Amino acid sequence: MLKRTLHAFTTALKGLTITLRHFFAARTARKELDIKQENYFDKQQGVTTIQYPKQKIPIPEVARYQLDVEIDDCIVCDLCAKACPVDCISIEAIKATEAIGKTSDGSVKRLYAAKFDIDMAKCLYCGLCTVVCPTECITMTNNYDRSFTDPSDFIYKFSKMTEEEIEEKRADWARFQAEKEAAKRKT
């Protein structure tokens, strides 16, 4: 009985010692340090909570956060959607009757992006989509602070086409195909 009481007392004393050590260490705020500094993780003393958004933890340059798409540079090749391990990228392309322009790197655009959606709630932030993109139009930004109450807000829609434009381009393609078939039959 005495042994159990002594053990309970020493355990409680040890817990209180740890608590008091953290209590007095919390009076000093943690200094903002650059992650590139030597022994960065050893220098973290004091309160661990930062006063966000006034203070922000520095993020490394190679960090992987939100995806962004420069839709004007996209050739709608669908490689990013095929590389995605969780199928969070959905793309719908409409063929153009002729070349519709060039990207910033000089690639010829022959497809319209009727739909280019990324569901960031599913995204693993693996970066595979950015690696396979031939025009480098899909990139990872350093933006990490996005929170929503509605899950549908996590679906980012990058396509700029309206429903009317989509229907018009589909009709143009159907007309082009019909004319092509008619020309084949005549010869």
Beta strands, then each sheet from edge to edge (+ up, - down):
strand 1: 67-69
strand 2: 89-95
strand 3: 101-102
strand 4: 108-109
strand 5: 111-119
strand 6: 138-140
strand 7: 155-157
sheet 1: 1+ 6-
sheet 2: 2+ 5- 7+
sheet 3: 3+ 4-
end
